């Protein structure tokens, strides 16, 4: 096997380890956090998660701490100015996606009462706890992420393909994908 006990993906930097230990697969019901993670996962497309974590503070500053209403009201000038911000990924489509996603999230909040209710309704507000022995057992996407992705795309969200959504569901704790040997796997927590 050759792997140490626990989730090896987070061992390449202290920031990744802290994220793994304190946030990854921890259930969140906070609309702002859920919106932040959706956009950070989208920004990560084609890049490493470490890159995004290193830029996270700049993202929060650039996008009004991911306040959904504030992001929905960004003007074209605001979006164009963000393309000059070296602290974030300056891809035009990824920057515009934050505004588009905020507009879609506002509609979801109006329909479901909160963004959280929308995200969690796909699993009847229950967590899915996987029991993977190794990280290599973990899928890049599954039926749930495909279903959520289809629905989000239909509602106008961007950068929400099934692989991104699988990572998102892990990030916000809908899925617990800590390997079983990890002390942070939900069954190992007291």
BAKOL-166412 format. One record per residue: residue number from 1; x, y, z of N, C-alpha, C in turn. Coordinates in Angstrom, 2 decimals. Layout:
N
+-----+---------+---------+---------+---------+---------+---------+---------+---------+---------+
|  nr |    n.c1 |    n.c2 |    n.c3 |   ca.c1 |   ca.c2 |   ca.c3 |    c.c1 |    c.c2 |    c.c3 |
+-----+---------+---------+---------+---------+---------+---------+---------+---------+---------+
| NUM |       X |       Y |       Z |       X |       Y |       Z |       X |       Y |       Z |
...
+-----+---------+---------+---------+---------+---------+---------+---------+---------+---------+
This chain:
190
+-----+---------+---------+---------+---------+---------+---------+---------+---------+---------+
|  nr |    n.c1 |    n.c2 |    n.c3 |   ca.c1 |   ca.c2 |   ca.c3 |    c.c1 |    c.c2 |    c.c3 |
+-----+---------+---------+---------+---------+---------+---------+---------+---------+---------+
|   1 |    0.82 |   -1.20 |    0.00 |    0.00 |    0.00 |    0.00 |    0.86 |    1.25 |    0.00 |
|   2 |    1.74 |    1.41 |    0.96 |    2.65 |    2.54 |    0.98 |    2.06 |    3.84 |    1.50 |
|   3 |    0.76 |    3.91 |    1.73 |    0.15 |    5.14 |    2.23 |    0.15 |    5.15 |    3.75 |
|   4 |    0.37 |    6.34 |    4.30 |    0.23 |    6.50 |    5.73 |   -1.24 |    6.50 |    6.07 |
|   5 |   -1.54 |    6.29 |    7.36 |   -2.93 |    6.38 |    7.79 |   -3.42 |    7.81 |    7.59 |
|   6 |   -4.67 |    7.91 |    7.16 |   -5.26 |    9.23 |    6.99 |   -5.33 |    9.65 |    5.53 |
|   7 |   -5.73 |   10.89 |    5.32 |   -5.90 |   11.44 |    3.98 |   -4.58 |   12.07 |    3.52 |
|   8 |   -3.93 |   11.42 |    2.57 |   -2.61 |   11.88 |    2.12 |   -2.65 |   13.15 |    1.29 |
|   9 |   -3.79 |   13.44 |    0.64 |   -3.85 |   14.59 |   -0.27 |   -3.53 |   15.90 |    0.43 |
|  10 |   -3.77 |   15.98 |    1.70 |   -3.64 |   17.25 |    2.42 |   -2.26 |   17.47 |    3.04 |
|  11 |   -1.33 |   16.60 |    2.77 |   -0.05 |   16.67 |    3.46 |    1.00 |   17.52 |    2.76 |
|  12 |    0.67 |   18.10 |    1.61 |    1.71 |   18.81 |    0.87 |    1.95 |   20.24 |    1.35 |
|  13 |    1.02 |   20.78 |    2.17 |    1.25 |   22.11 |    2.72 |    0.50 |   22.25 |    4.04 |
|  14 |    0.97 |   23.14 |    4.86 |    0.31 |   23.38 |    6.15 |   -1.11 |   23.90 |    5.93 |
|  15 |   -1.29 |   24.76 |    4.94 |   -2.62 |   25.33 |    4.66 |   -3.60 |   24.22 |    4.26 |
|  16 |   -3.15 |   23.28 |    3.44 |   -4.01 |   22.17 |    3.06 |   -4.34 |   21.30 |    4.27 |
|  17 |   -3.37 |   21.08 |    5.13 |   -3.59 |   20.25 |    6.32 |   -4.62 |   20.90 |    7.24 |
|  18 |   -4.50 |   22.21 |    7.45 |   -5.46 |   22.93 |    8.30 |   -6.86 |   22.86 |    7.67 |
|  19 |   -6.94 |   23.07 |    6.35 |   -8.23 |   22.98 |    5.66 |   -8.82 |   21.58 |    5.85 |
|  20 |   -8.02 |   20.57 |    5.64 |   -8.47 |   19.18 |    5.81 |   -8.98 |   18.94 |    7.23 |
|  21 |   -8.21 |   19.39 |    8.21 |   -8.53 |   19.10 |    9.61 |   -9.73 |   19.90 |   10.12 |
|  22 |   -9.92 |   21.11 |    9.60 |  -10.93 |   22.00 |   10.19 |  -12.17 |   22.23 |    9.33 |
|  23 |  -12.07 |   22.00 |    8.01 |  -13.20 |   22.33 |    7.14 |  -13.69 |   21.19 |    6.26 |
|  24 |  -12.77 |   20.45 |    5.65 |  -13.14 |   19.48 |    4.62 |  -14.05 |   18.41 |    5.20 |
|  25 |  -15.18 |   18.21 |    4.58 |  -16.18 |   17.21 |    4.97 |  -16.89 |   17.54 |    6.28 |
|  26 |  -16.74 |   18.77 |    6.77 |  -17.48 |   19.22 |    7.95 |  -18.79 |   19.83 |    7.45 |
|  27 |  -19.93 |   19.35 |    7.92 |  -21.21 |   19.87 |    7.42 |  -21.37 |   21.36 |    7.67 |
|  28 |  -21.76 |   22.08 |    6.63 |  -22.03 |   23.51 |    6.75 |  -23.45 |   23.78 |    6.27 |
|  29 |  -24.10 |   24.68 |    6.99 |  -25.45 |   25.09 |    6.65 |  -25.52 |   26.61 |    6.47 |
|  30 |  -24.37 |   27.22 |    6.36 |  -24.24 |   28.67 |    6.26 |  -24.23 |   29.08 |    4.79 |
|  31 |  -25.22 |   29.87 |    4.38 |  -25.34 |   30.25 |    2.97 |  -24.08 |   30.92 |    2.43 |
|  32 |  -23.48 |   31.80 |    3.21 |  -22.29 |   32.51 |    2.74 |  -21.15 |   31.52 |    2.49 |
|  33 |  -20.90 |   30.63 |    3.44 |  -19.83 |   29.65 |    3.30 |  -20.12 |   28.71 |    2.12 |
|  34 |  -21.36 |   28.25 |    2.01 |  -21.72 |   27.36 |    0.91 |  -21.49 |   28.04 |   -0.44 |
|  35 |  -21.80 |   29.33 |   -0.51 |  -21.58 |   30.09 |   -1.74 |  -20.08 |   30.28 |   -1.99 |
|  36 |  -19.33 |   30.59 |   -0.95 |  -17.88 |   30.73 |   -1.10 |  -17.27 |   29.46 |   -1.66 |
|  37 |  -17.60 |   28.33 |   -1.07 |  -16.98 |   27.08 |   -1.50 |  -17.39 |   26.70 |   -2.92 |
|  38 |  -18.64 |   27.00 |   -3.30 |  -19.07 |   26.73 |   -4.66 |  -18.18 |   27.48 |   -5.66 |
|  39 |  -17.92 |   28.73 |   -5.37 |  -17.12 |   29.54 |   -6.28 |  -15.63 |   29.21 |   -6.22 |
|  40 |  -15.13 |   28.86 |   -5.06 |  -13.72 |   28.45 |   -4.98 |  -13.51 |   27.13 |   -5.71 |
|  41 |  -14.46 |   26.21 |   -5.57 |  -14.33 |   24.94 |   -6.31 |  -14.38 |   25.20 |   -7.82 |
|  42 |  -15.23 |   26.11 |   -8.24 |  -15.28 |   26.46 |   -9.67 |  -14.00 |   27.12 |  -10.14 |
|  43 |  -13.43 |   27.99 |   -9.31 |  -12.18 |   28.66 |   -9.66 |  -11.03 |   27.66 |   -9.78 |
|  44 |  -11.14 |   26.56 |   -9.06 |  -10.08 |   25.56 |   -9.04 |  -10.02 |   24.73 |  -10.33 |
|  45 |  -11.07 |   24.75 |  -11.13 |  -11.10 |   23.94 |  -12.35 |   -9.82 |   24.12 |  -13.15 |
|  46 |   -9.10 |   23.02 |  -13.37 |   -7.86 |   23.05 |  -14.13 |   -6.63 |   23.43 |  -13.31 |
|  47 |   -6.82 |   23.70 |  -12.04 |   -5.72 |   24.12 |  -11.17 |   -5.69 |   23.22 |   -9.94 |
|  48 |   -4.73 |   23.46 |   -9.07 |   -4.66 |   22.67 |   -7.84 |   -5.45 |   23.36 |   -6.73 |
|  49 |   -5.95 |   22.56 |   -5.81 |   -6.67 |   23.11 |   -4.66 |   -5.72 |   23.96 |   -3.81 |
|  50 |   -4.47 |   23.58 |   -3.76 |   -3.49 |   24.36 |   -3.01 |   -3.40 |   25.80 |   -3.56 |
|  51 |   -3.43 |   25.94 |   -4.87 |   -3.40 |   27.27 |   -5.50 |   -4.57 |   28.11 |   -5.00 |
|  52 |   -5.75 |   27.51 |   -4.96 |   -6.95 |   28.25 |   -4.54 |   -6.87 |   28.59 |   -3.05 |
|  53 |   -6.43 |   27.65 |   -2.23 |   -6.30 |   27.95 |   -0.80 |   -5.31 |   29.08 |   -0.57 |
|  54 |   -4.23 |   29.11 |   -1.34 |   -3.24 |   30.19 |   -1.21 |   -3.83 |   31.55 |   -1.60 |
|  55 |   -4.85 |   31.55 |   -2.46 |   -5.47 |   32.79 |   -2.92 |   -6.79 |   33.08 |   -2.21 |
|  56 |   -7.17 |   32.26 |   -1.27 |   -8.49 |   32.36 |   -0.64 |   -8.74 |   33.72 |    0.01 |
|  57 |   -7.79 |   34.23 |    0.74 |   -7.98 |   35.54 |    1.38 |   -8.20 |   36.64 |    0.34 |
|  58 |   -7.45 |   36.58 |   -0.74 |   -7.63 |   37.58 |   -1.81 |   -9.01 |   37.43 |   -2.45 |
|  59 |   -9.47 |   36.21 |   -2.59 |  -10.82 |   35.98 |   -3.12 |  -11.87 |   36.59 |   -2.22 |
|  60 |  -11.73 |   36.37 |   -0.92 |  -12.71 |   36.93 |    0.02 |  -12.73 |   38.45 |   -0.07 |
|  61 |  -11.57 |   39.04 |   -0.16 |  -11.49 |   40.50 |   -0.26 |  -12.09 |   40.98 |   -1.58 |
|  62 |  -11.76 |   40.31 |   -2.65 |  -12.22 |   40.73 |   -3.98 |  -13.73 |   40.57 |   -4.15 |
|  63 |  -14.31 |   39.55 |   -3.53 |  -15.72 |   39.23 |   -3.74 |  -16.56 |   39.47 |   -2.48 |
|  64 |  -16.27 |   40.56 |   -1.78 |  -17.12 |   41.01 |   -0.65 |  -17.38 |   39.88 |    0.34 |
|  65 |  -16.34 |   39.10 |    0.64 |  -16.44 |   37.96 |    1.55 |  -17.54 |   36.98 |    1.10 |
|  66 |  -17.76 |   36.94 |   -0.20 |  -18.76 |   36.06 |   -0.82 |  -20.17 |   36.30 |   -0.29 |
|  67 |  -20.45 |   37.56 |    0.02 |  -21.83 |   37.94 |    0.33 |  -22.64 |   37.81 |   -0.96 |
|  68 |  -23.66 |   37.00 |   -0.92 |  -24.40 |   36.67 |   -2.14 |  -25.03 |   37.91 |   -2.78 |
|  69 |  -25.69 |   38.73 |   -1.99 |  -26.33 |   39.94 |   -2.55 |  -25.31 |   40.89 |   -3.14 |
|  70 |  -24.21 |   41.09 |   -2.43 |  -23.17 |   42.00 |   -2.93 |  -22.61 |   41.49 |   -4.26 |
|  71 |  -22.33 |   40.19 |   -4.35 |  -21.78 |   39.63 |   -5.58 |  -22.78 |   39.72 |   -6.73 |
|  72 |  -24.06 |   39.57 |   -6.43 |  -25.08 |   39.66 |   -7.48 |  -25.17 |   41.08 |   -8.04 |
|  73 |  -24.77 |   42.05 |   -7.25 |  -24.87 |   43.45 |   -7.68 |  -23.56 |   44.00 |   -8.26 |
|  74 |  -22.56 |   43.16 |   -8.46 |  -21.33 |   43.63 |   -9.10 |  -21.67 |   44.15 |  -10.49 |
|  75 |  -21.08 |   45.28 |  -10.84 |  -21.29 |   45.86 |  -12.17 |  -20.28 |   45.28 |  -13.16 |
|  76 |  -20.49 |   45.59 |  -14.42 |  -19.53 |   45.18 |  -15.45 |  -18.15 |   45.78 |  -15.15 |
|  77 |  -18.12 |   47.03 |  -14.69 |  -16.85 |   47.67 |  -14.33 |  -16.18 |   46.94 |  -13.16 |
|  78 |  -16.98 |   46.54 |  -12.17 |  -16.43 |   45.79 |  -11.04 |  -15.76 |   44.50 |  -11.53 |
|  79 |  -16.46 |   43.79 |  -12.41 |  -15.93 |   42.52 |  -12.93 |  -14.67 |   42.75 |  -13.73 |
|  80 |  -14.66 |   43.81 |  -14.53 |  -13.47 |   44.11 |  -15.34 |  -12.29 |   44.49 |  -14.44 |
|  81 |  -12.55 |   45.24 |  -13.39 |  -11.47 |   45.60 |  -12.45 |  -10.89 |   44.36 |  -11.78 |
|  82 |  -11.73 |   43.39 |  -11.48 |  -11.25 |   42.16 |  -10.84 |  -10.27 |   41.41 |  -11.73 |
|  83 |  -10.37 |   41.60 |  -13.04 |   -9.43 |   40.94 |  -13.95 |   -8.02 |   41.46 |  -13.78 |
|  84 |   -7.86 |   42.62 |  -13.11 |   -6.53 |   43.17 |  -12.86 |   -5.98 |   42.72 |  -11.51 |
|  85 |   -6.79 |   42.04 |  -10.72 |   -6.42 |   41.62 |   -9.37 |   -5.52 |   40.39 |   -9.43 |
|  86 |   -4.25 |   40.56 |   -9.14 |   -3.30 |   39.46 |   -9.23 |   -3.47 |   38.44 |   -8.10 |
|  87 |   -4.28 |   38.75 |   -7.11 |   -4.49 |   37.84 |   -5.99 |   -5.45 |   36.71 |   -6.29 |
|  88 |   -6.20 |   36.84 |   -7.40 |   -7.18 |   35.81 |   -7.75 |   -6.85 |   35.25 |   -9.13 |
|  89 |   -7.57 |   34.21 |   -9.51 |   -7.45 |   33.67 |  -10.87 |   -8.18 |   34.66 |  -11.77 |
|  90 |   -7.47 |   35.21 |  -12.75 |   -8.02 |   36.32 |  -13.53 |   -8.74 |   35.88 |  -14.80 |
|  91 |   -9.22 |   34.68 |  -14.80 |   -9.98 |   34.16 |  -15.93 |  -11.34 |   34.87 |  -15.98 |
|  92 |  -11.64 |   35.47 |  -17.11 |  -12.87 |   36.26 |  -17.27 |  -14.12 |   35.44 |  -16.95 |
|  93 |  -14.18 |   34.21 |  -17.44 |  -15.37 |   33.38 |  -17.22 |  -15.54 |   33.00 |  -15.75 |
|  94 |  -14.43 |   32.73 |  -15.08 |  -14.50 |   32.37 |  -13.65 |  -14.91 |   33.57 |  -12.80 |
|  95 |  -14.44 |   34.75 |  -13.16 |  -14.82 |   35.97 |  -12.43 |  -16.31 |   36.25 |  -12.64 |
|  96 |  -16.75 |   36.19 |  -13.87 |  -18.15 |   36.45 |  -14.18 |  -19.05 |   35.40 |  -13.52 |
|  97 |  -18.56 |   34.18 |  -13.39 |  -19.36 |   33.11 |  -12.78 |  -19.77 |   33.44 |  -11.35 |
|  98 |  -18.96 |   34.19 |  -10.62 |  -19.32 |   34.54 |   -9.24 |  -20.60 |   35.38 |   -9.24 |
|  99 |  -20.67 |   36.36 |  -10.13 |  -21.88 |   37.19 |  -10.23 |  -23.07 |   36.34 |  -10.69 |
| 100 |  -22.87 |   35.56 |  -11.72 |  -23.93 |   34.70 |  -12.25 |  -24.42 |   33.73 |  -11.18 |
| 101 |  -23.49 |   33.13 |  -10.45 |  -23.85 |   32.19 |   -9.39 |  -24.59 |   32.90 |   -8.26 |
| 102 |  -24.21 |   34.14 |   -7.97 |  -24.91 |   34.90 |   -6.93 |  -26.36 |   35.17 |   -7.36 |
| 103 |  -26.54 |   35.53 |   -8.61 |  -27.90 |   35.76 |   -9.11 |  -28.74 |   34.48 |   -9.02 |
| 104 |  -28.14 |   33.35 |   -9.39 |  -28.84 |   32.06 |   -9.31 |  -29.11 |   31.69 |   -7.84 |
| 105 |  -28.15 |   31.97 |   -6.97 |  -28.32 |   31.65 |   -5.54 |  -29.44 |   32.47 |   -4.92 |
| 106 |  -29.59 |   33.72 |   -5.33 |  -30.69 |   34.54 |   -4.82 |  -32.05 |   33.93 |   -5.20 |
| 107 |  -32.15 |   33.43 |   -6.42 |  -33.39 |   32.79 |   -6.86 |  -33.65 |   31.51 |   -6.06 |
| 108 |  -32.59 |   30.76 |   -5.81 |  -32.71 |   29.54 |   -5.01 |  -33.14 |   29.87 |   -3.58 |
| 109 |  -32.55 |   30.93 |   -3.01 |  -32.95 |   31.35 |   -1.66 |  -34.43 |   31.70 |   -1.62 |
| 110 |  -34.91 |   32.39 |   -2.64 |  -36.32 |   32.77 |   -2.68 |  -37.21 |   31.53 |   -2.78 |
| 111 |  -36.76 |   30.53 |   -3.52 |  -37.57 |   29.32 |   -3.71 |  -37.50 |   28.36 |   -2.52 |
| 112 |  -36.30 |   28.17 |   -1.96 |  -36.09 |   27.16 |   -0.92 |  -35.98 |   27.74 |    0.49 |
| 113 |  -35.93 |   29.06 |    0.60 |  -35.78 |   29.69 |    1.91 |  -34.34 |   29.97 |    2.27 |
| 114 |  -33.43 |   29.19 |    1.74 |  -31.99 |   29.41 |    1.94 |  -31.22 |   28.61 |    0.90 |
| 115 |  -29.99 |   29.03 |    0.66 |  -29.12 |   28.26 |   -0.23 |  -28.81 |   26.91 |    0.40 |
| 116 |  -28.66 |   26.92 |    1.72 |  -28.40 |   25.69 |    2.46 |  -29.51 |   24.66 |    2.24 |
| 117 |  -30.75 |   25.07 |    2.36 |  -31.87 |   24.14 |    2.16 |  -31.82 |   23.53 |    0.77 |
| 118 |  -31.44 |   24.34 |   -0.21 |  -31.32 |   23.84 |   -1.57 |  -30.22 |   22.79 |   -1.67 |
| 119 |  -29.02 |   23.12 |   -1.18 |  -27.88 |   22.20 |   -1.29 |  -28.19 |   20.88 |   -0.59 |
| 120 |  -28.75 |   20.96 |    0.60 |  -28.97 |   19.76 |    1.41 |  -30.22 |   18.97 |    1.01 |
| 121 |  -31.13 |   19.56 |    0.23 |  -32.34 |   18.82 |   -0.12 |  -32.05 |   17.62 |   -1.02 |
| 122 |  -30.93 |   17.64 |   -1.71 |  -30.59 |   16.54 |   -2.61 |  -30.36 |   15.22 |   -1.85 |
| 123 |  -30.03 |   15.32 |   -0.57 |  -29.80 |   14.12 |    0.25 |  -30.80 |   14.05 |    1.40 |
| 124 |  -31.93 |   14.71 |    1.25 |  -32.94 |   14.77 |    2.33 |  -32.32 |   15.28 |    3.62 |
| 125 |  -31.39 |   16.22 |    3.48 |  -30.73 |   16.88 |    4.62 |  -29.93 |   15.90 |    5.48 |
| 126 |  -29.44 |   14.84 |    4.85 |  -28.62 |   13.86 |    5.55 |  -27.23 |   13.82 |    4.92 |
| 127 |  -26.22 |   13.53 |    5.74 |  -24.86 |   13.35 |    5.25 |  -24.70 |   11.96 |    4.65 |
| 128 |  -23.80 |   11.85 |    3.71 |  -23.42 |   10.56 |    3.17 |  -22.00 |   10.29 |    3.63 |
| 129 |  -21.85 |    9.25 |    4.41 |  -20.54 |    8.91 |    4.97 |  -20.00 |    7.70 |    4.22 |
| 130 |  -18.95 |    7.93 |    3.46 |  -18.32 |    6.84 |    2.72 |  -17.28 |    6.16 |    3.60 |
| 131 |  -16.92 |    4.97 |    3.22 |  -15.96 |    4.18 |    3.99 |  -14.83 |    3.72 |    3.09 |
| 132 |  -14.16 |    4.68 |    2.47 |  -13.08 |    4.36 |    1.55 |  -11.83 |    3.98 |    2.34 |
| 133 |  -11.21 |    2.89 |    1.91 |   -9.96 |    2.44 |    2.54 |   -8.79 |    3.29 |    2.05 |
| 134 |   -8.83 |    3.66 |    0.77 |   -7.75 |    4.42 |    0.15 |   -8.33 |    5.56 |   -0.67 |
| 135 |   -7.55 |    6.60 |   -0.84 |   -8.01 |    7.72 |   -1.66 |   -8.28 |    7.29 |   -3.10 |
| 136 |   -7.57 |    6.28 |   -3.56 |   -7.77 |    5.81 |   -4.93 |   -9.16 |    5.17 |   -5.12 |
| 137 |   -9.83 |    4.83 |   -4.03 |  -11.19 |    4.27 |   -4.11 |  -12.24 |    5.36 |   -4.34 |
| 138 |  -11.87 |    6.61 |   -4.10 |  -12.80 |    7.74 |   -4.16 |  -13.11 |    8.09 |   -5.62 |
| 139 |  -14.38 |    8.22 |   -5.99 |  -14.69 |    8.59 |   -7.37 |  -14.47 |   10.09 |   -7.60 |
| 140 |  -14.32 |   10.47 |   -8.84 |  -14.23 |   11.89 |   -9.19 |  -15.62 |   12.50 |   -9.28 |
| 141 |  -16.62 |   11.65 |   -9.53 |  -18.01 |   12.07 |   -9.60 |  -18.86 |   10.85 |   -9.34 |
| 142 |  -20.13 |   11.07 |   -9.03 |  -21.05 |    9.96 |   -8.82 |  -22.46 |   10.39 |   -9.24 |
| 143 |  -23.43 |    9.53 |   -9.02 |  -24.81 |    9.83 |   -9.42 |  -25.31 |   11.09 |   -8.75 |
| 144 |  -25.00 |   11.28 |   -7.48 |  -25.45 |   12.47 |   -6.75 |  -24.85 |   13.73 |   -7.37 |
| 145 |  -23.54 |   13.74 |   -7.59 |  -22.93 |   14.95 |   -8.16 |  -23.44 |   15.23 |   -9.56 |
| 146 |  -23.76 |   14.19 |  -10.31 |  -24.34 |   14.38 |  -11.64 |  -25.73 |   15.00 |  -11.55 |
| 147 |  -26.53 |   14.54 |  -10.58 |  -27.89 |   15.06 |  -10.40 |  -27.86 |   16.51 |   -9.94 |
| 148 |  -26.99 |   16.82 |   -8.97 |  -26.88 |   18.20 |   -8.47 |  -26.38 |   19.10 |   -9.60 |
| 149 |  -25.37 |   18.64 |  -10.33 |  -24.81 |   19.41 |  -11.44 |  -25.89 |   19.75 |  -12.47 |
| 150 |  -26.67 |   18.76 |  -12.87 |  -27.74 |   19.00 |  -13.86 |  -28.71 |   20.06 |  -13.35 |
| 151 |  -29.10 |   19.95 |  -12.09 |  -30.07 |   20.89 |  -11.55 |  -29.48 |   22.29 |  -11.46 |
| 152 |  -28.23 |   22.39 |  -11.02 |  -27.60 |   23.71 |  -10.90 |  -27.43 |   24.36 |  -12.27 |
| 153 |  -27.03 |   23.58 |  -13.24 |  -26.89 |   24.13 |  -14.60 |  -28.23 |   24.65 |  -15.11 |
| 154 |  -29.29 |   23.88 |  -14.86 |  -30.64 |   24.28 |  -15.28 |  -31.04 |   25.60 |  -14.62 |
| 155 |  -30.55 |   25.84 |  -13.41 |  -30.87 |   27.06 |  -12.68 |  -29.93 |   28.22 |  -13.01 |
| 156 |  -28.97 |   27.99 |  -13.88 |  -28.10 |   29.06 |  -14.35 |  -26.75 |   29.16 |  -13.68 |
| 157 |  -26.42 |   28.26 |  -12.77 |  -25.10 |   28.28 |  -12.14 |  -24.03 |   27.91 |  -13.16 |
| 158 |  -22.82 |   28.43 |  -12.96 |  -21.69 |   28.18 |  -13.86 |  -20.56 |   27.48 |  -13.09 |
| 159 |  -19.73 |   26.76 |  -13.84 |  -18.62 |   25.98 |  -13.28 |  -19.15 |   25.01 |  -12.23 |
| 160 |  -20.15 |   24.24 |  -12.64 |  -20.79 |   23.29 |  -11.74 |  -20.93 |   21.91 |  -12.41 |
| 161 |  -19.88 |   21.50 |  -13.12 |  -19.89 |   20.16 |  -13.69 |  -19.86 |   19.12 |  -12.59 |
| 162 |  -20.14 |   17.85 |  -12.91 |  -20.25 |   16.82 |  -11.89 |  -18.96 |   16.57 |  -11.08 |
| 163 |  -17.80 |   16.77 |  -11.68 |  -16.55 |   16.60 |  -10.94 |  -16.37 |   17.74 |   -9.94 |
| 164 |  -16.63 |   18.97 |  -10.39 |  -16.55 |   20.12 |   -9.48 |  -17.57 |   19.96 |   -8.35 |
| 165 |  -18.76 |   19.52 |   -8.68 |  -19.80 |   19.37 |   -7.67 |  -19.46 |   18.25 |   -6.69 |
| 166 |  -18.84 |   17.18 |   -7.15 |  -18.42 |   16.13 |   -6.20 |  -17.46 |   16.73 |   -5.17 |
| 167 |  -16.47 |   17.48 |   -5.64 |  -15.52 |   18.14 |   -4.72 |  -16.25 |   19.12 |   -3.80 |
| 168 |  -17.22 |   19.82 |   -4.35 |  -18.00 |   20.77 |   -3.56 |  -18.77 |   20.06 |   -2.44 |
| 169 |  -19.41 |   18.95 |   -2.77 |  -20.17 |   18.21 |   -1.76 |  -19.26 |   17.68 |   -0.65 |
| 170 |  -18.03 |   17.35 |   -1.00 |  -17.05 |   16.99 |    0.02 |  -16.71 |   18.22 |    0.87 |
| 171 |  -16.44 |   19.33 |    0.19 |  -15.99 |   20.54 |    0.88 |  -16.99 |   21.01 |    1.92 |
| 172 |  -18.27 |   20.90 |    1.63 |  -19.30 |   21.44 |    2.54 |  -19.91 |   20.37 |    3.44 |
| 173 |  -19.37 |   19.15 |    3.40 |  -19.76 |   18.13 |    4.35 |  -20.99 |   17.32 |    4.01 |
| 174 |  -21.56 |   17.51 |    2.82 |  -22.65 |   16.63 |    2.41 |  -22.08 |   15.21 |    2.30 |
| 175 |  -20.87 |   15.12 |    1.79 |  -20.14 |   13.85 |    1.73 |  -19.02 |   13.86 |    2.76 |
| 176 |  -18.86 |   12.76 |    3.46 |  -17.67 |   12.58 |    4.30 |  -16.81 |   11.55 |    3.58 |
| 177 |  -15.75 |   12.02 |    2.95 |  -14.86 |   11.15 |    2.19 |  -13.49 |   11.00 |    2.83 |
| 178 |  -13.37 |   11.32 |    4.12 |  -12.12 |   10.99 |    4.80 |  -11.97 |    9.48 |    4.74 |
| 179 |  -10.76 |    9.01 |    4.42 |  -10.55 |    7.57 |    4.42 |  -10.76 |    7.05 |    5.84 |
| 180 |  -11.11 |    5.77 |    5.96 |  -11.48 |    5.24 |    7.28 |  -10.34 |    5.30 |    8.29 |
| 181 |   -9.10 |    5.31 |    7.82 |   -7.97 |    5.39 |    8.75 |   -7.70 |    6.80 |    9.24 |
| 182 |   -8.38 |    7.79 |    8.66 |   -8.17 |    9.19 |    9.04 |   -8.88 |    9.48 |   10.36 |
| 183 |   -8.20 |   10.15 |   11.29 |   -8.86 |   10.48 |   12.55 |  -10.04 |   11.43 |   12.38 |
| 184 |  -10.17 |   12.05 |   11.20 |  -11.27 |   12.97 |   10.96 |  -12.48 |   12.31 |   10.28 |
| 185 |  -12.34 |   11.03 |    9.94 |  -13.50 |   10.29 |    9.43 |  -14.56 |   10.30 |   10.52 |
| 186 |  -15.81 |   10.54 |   10.15 |  -16.87 |   10.78 |   11.15 |  -17.00 |    9.62 |   12.14 |
| 187 |  -16.71 |    8.41 |   11.74 |  -16.81 |    7.29 |   12.67 |  -15.68 |    7.28 |   13.69 |
| 188 |  -14.60 |    8.01 |   13.40 |  -13.46 |    8.04 |   14.32 |  -13.55 |    9.18 |   15.33 |
| 189 |  -14.51 |   10.07 |   15.11 |  -14.67 |   11.22 |   16.02 |  -15.50 |   10.82 |   17.22 |
| 190 |  -15.07 |   11.29 |   18.36 |  -15.80 |   10.94 |   19.60 |  -17.05 |   11.77 |   19.73 |
+-----+---------+---------+---------+---------+---------+---------+---------+---------+---------+
